[in-house]
Amino acid sequence: MHDLAIRGGTAVLGGAVVRCDIGVTGGRIAALGERVDGATEIDAGGLLVLPGGVDTHCHIEEPFPEGGFQEETWESASRSAFAGGTTTVVAHTPQFKGGGLAEQHQAARARAARGMLDHGFHQIIADPSDAALAEIPALVADGVGSLKAFLTYDALHLDDEAFLRVLRAARRHGLMVHVHCENFAAINLATQDLLAAGCTAPKYHAASRPPVVEREATARAIALAELVGQPLHVFHVSCAEVAEEIARAQARGLPVKGETCPQYFTLTAGDMDRPGFEGAKFMCSPAPRTAADHEGVWAMLRRGVLDVVTSDHCGFSYEGGRGKAKNGRGASFDAIPNGIPGLAARLPLVFSEGVSKGRIDLPGFARLVAENPARIANLYPRKGVIAVGSDADLVLWDAEREVTITNALMQHAIDYTPYEGMAVTGWPALTIRRGEVVMRDGVVSATPGSGQWLPRAPRPV
C-alpha cells in the first residue's frame, strides 16, 4: 500500500506511452504497474500522465541594479508554474558590475525559500574579476551547477576576454555555461541609427537586433567555448539560421546544445507593430521573428539540434512603476523593459503547437519540457522523468481540452499575457509535486515555503 496511487492513466515512460498505474511513497515514485493501490487514489482515466515540467530558464524576483525587484515573486511564480504543469525551475542569481557573488546568492536562496517550487540557480557573471571568480568554489559547494553569461545589455555585457574568463572558470569547476547570444556593438549602432531617424516605436526593437546579430554572437560563443574545451548551452534560439551554427558545432562533435521558447513559434515581430504602446507587450530579446521562421524552429526541434523548450519567463507588467511603461508611454524602444511572462503558458503552447498539430509525438514533448531540461541542469533522473526512484512530480493532462488563454488563467503577478486569446488543445488538469497535489482544476493549494532547494553536483572536469 503506497501513500498515493495514480490509477488508470496513460503514462509517458521514456520513449513509451503505456497504460500504467503509479505508486508514490515518501514523495518518490515507488511502483509502476497494472494494479497499484494507495492510501489515497487519484483516478487518471482518460488523462495522460506526464512528468512535471522542468523550466531551466526563468527570471523570478530578481533585484535590479538601481534597486527594487521584479514584480514576479517566488510565491506568484510558483502558482503560475503549477497552474501550467511545471514543478521545477532553475532561475538566475545576478551579479552587478563591481560586486561579488555570495551575498546575492544567499539573498536569492532566501527569497526562493518563500515559494513552492523546487528550484536551483544559474549564477550570472557580469564582472569576472579575480575576486568574483574566487567565490565560485563556495557556490559550487552550495549546489550551484551553472554560470550564465550575456553577450549584450549595458549592465551585463561581457566582451570576448571576459567571456573567456567565465568559460575557463566553468571548466575548472565542472559547470555548464549558458549564454545569451547577441552582438552588443551591432545592436548599439543600429539603435543609435534608428533613434536618429526618429524610429522609436516598439516595433523597431526587432529592427535593432535582426537574426544576423544573434547568429554572429552564437558562432563566436561556440568558437570561444571550443577554444577552452567547455560545454555550452545557447539560450532562447529564435530561428533556424541561428540554430544552424549549433548544428555545425554538433557535427564537429562539440558539446554544444540549444534551447528555444514558445515565443519563437507563436509570436512574430509584427506583434510589436500594434497601435500605440501595445507592441511593448511582445518585446523580448532576441526578438520574435517571422511566421515563416516558426516551422524552421520546429524542424530544429525535431532534428534535436534544439532539445529544450523553456519559458524565459521575465515578466514586466503593462502598467505600473516597474512595468513596460515605467519610462512613460512615449519612451523609445530602447527604454522599454524587454521580457515576457510565460511560466504557465509553456506546456500548453508546446503541447498544442507540437503534439496536437502533429509536429512532435508525446515522448518528444516530455523530452523537450521535462527530461532534457533536467539533464542539462544535472537534475536527471531525480527530475524530468517518470521512473522508480524519481521524485513524484507529475502532471495529469487532458489532451482533448480546448482552452482560450487568458491572463487570469496564467496566475502570475503580471497584468497581461502575450498569448491572450490564443486557442490551445491540451491543458493540465492536476499537478503533483513530490507526491503532493499542488494544483487541481486550476486551483493551486501548495503551502508557501514548501519548495525545495535542489543542489546540483558539478560534472567531471
Phi, psi and omega in degrees: 000119181267167176298319185217140173234131173255115191241143170084005182270171174253112189259148173262108182246096184062238180268006183249151174238111189223153170289122189203132170275154183231127177255136183238129176224131178061030178083001181238157177287122185249340183204145172230124183188185183279332181218104182237130181252151179213158176300325171240136181235142177241126178276113179256018180303131180082001182243156169274148173244114186243156172295143177303143182296144175241116183248106188262021179211087182224147173242113187227123175050041177280143174284151175266149178302327182276359181109158182084178186226157168302147186284342177284110179273169178294329178289314180292323177296323178296315178301314182296316180298312180298322179299331181260003177093010178261137183240344184224138176226155165240117183254196187235140169254126183278159162235137178259149181308128180085354183256175180260194187246317193297316183297316179295322180297312181294323177294321179294319178299321180294320178294315182296330181295345178277351181268191183241353181277143165288138195209154169224181181224144160269137175268114175289134173246107179258345183210088186280061175289164177302320182294318180293315182295333178292344179275348185299317181304323179293323177293319178298318179296333179272357174108010174282125187247007186201155175244152178238133178237143175246132176261010176212181184080132183304315187280349189234344189303133172250131172282181186298318181296316180295320179296321177298323177297321177295314180300318181292320178296318179297319180295320180299326188252004176073036183254149171282146173249125173254141188222138171266114188255105166209147184280112185300309184294319181296319179295317180298315180295316179297321179296315178301316179297316181295315181295321179296331179273003180081015181268093189242349187293161180307328184299336182283353172304316180293321181294333181283344184216069180291172183306327184299328181287331174285319181296315181298315182294325178294315179298319180292316179299319179296317181297318180291322176295322177297320179301320183275337186079037185248129173301147185222141175235119184267120182283156170033064176288129191264342186199168186293328183292331174285317180299332179298329176296322178291319179299319179296321178295317179297323179295334177273001178085015181279146180279070181238131178230167181216154176238162168227182185221159183302331180299338183269001168230014176230325182258163176224167175301333179297336178295334178280355180260036178273164187299146175060229184266359187302328181297341179298335181297341188248008182280121173210168181229133354303160182285150169304147185258233183246164177300327180294333180286341184300315181293329176296322177296315179297322178297321178290328175293317180294324179288341183086004174297314168258126186231015177219140170238116177247177179268334195046046181300117181210080193272133168232123180297159177290323180254169170098164186287347177251004189263196183301327185262021184297337176256015178099154180290344178263009182297145175288160188303329182284350179254010179258125177303131179248135186152148182227153176279149180196010184303309184282334185278342190302301184297314178300322181290317180293319180295313185293312181285334182265292185287309185297331180262008172078015180279329178219166178260178183297313177300324177296320177300311181298323178294317185292323188255352184223296188295308183294319173301320178296322178295313180302320183277001182060040176250353180279139005264011177299321181240159169091001185209151173265103182205150178301129181099341178283156173303141180278069174258110189222152172228126175273125195239128175267101186289342184259349186290129178259127185226141170261121185293132172229162180295326180299325180292338183285333176056028176263178181276351185278146188272011176203165166233138177292350182259014179308128176087354178286135178268130178234152174245117185114125187206143179288133177261330185202136179241134181239128176242117183049046174083359180252131175290118182248350175208130174225123178051043176086352181263117181270131186237007183291152181269127176306137182092001184268358176289157181242141171290135182246092177293137182243125182286146174294159177272157176301135181275000000 
